[in-house]
């Protein structure tokens, strides 16, 4: 993210998934195992998933820390849900074989979700949420591979300076391909052919796990 922070973050770990859901007032999806509250600089995790299996706390913590730090990076201005989840997934190295397969199937079956539909929240259903996370992570990877991390950093700079997302994204050095990626000045979707082209050119062993 190109930043450092010395501000404290409170981390709460629930001893069970049931306790985790209760602490959240059952306002989070059943599949959730962690949540961040950037404004309060608080992270709440569960030690076990809903199937009572131990959670890989390091990965989940890295994901939630990314949410807190990204919010600080843009001075707590609103950002699309797909953007913050994509960044968090990428920083926590969560683009797994399962996500690779889900993304591939979604692309080939023309089931990709428009990113404009993921700005305020993600689907509650497991399968749709899995696709939303995979798309978000892939798009951040796609963006950095296509335009570079410096361009992405400039997007975050502009969001942090108060530019509305559509202007910041449109001006984030997208000139070479914005007619394929930008619709009405807003980044709305990973294009079908881009996803197919990218996943087709990678072997499963090349996907970070």
C-alpha angles and dihedrals in degrees: 000000000000095000144094130215133196097181115118121252122203114223121196121188118196115214093224139019090245090055090047092055091045092052088054092048088244089287094128128075118271091245093056118115101173142021135188129212102197095181090057093035089232132137124193120196137173123226091215135036124232089273089057092248118141114260124233091242096186094061095042091047092050089051094051093042088056089057092053095045094044090053089052090046091060093039092252093295116151116272130179117273092234090056097052093042092047092051092045092050092048095048091048091049091236100147094117135176089263091054091046090054093044091050092047092051092046091052096046092045092046091239098130114139117234108247089227086067090055099052098099102027149338129256116273094220114094098232096046091045090051090054091046091054092046092050093047093049092045094049093054088049090046092049094050093045092049103039104012136245092276090062091050091049089054090053089055090046091055093046089050090051090058102261112147111253096250092057094043092049094043091052095043093107095276095139097119097061109005092121087066099039106031121068118187089347093301128104099238110158148006100247116243095236092048093055094044091047092049099045093041090057095054130074118220090249089062093060111099113241 
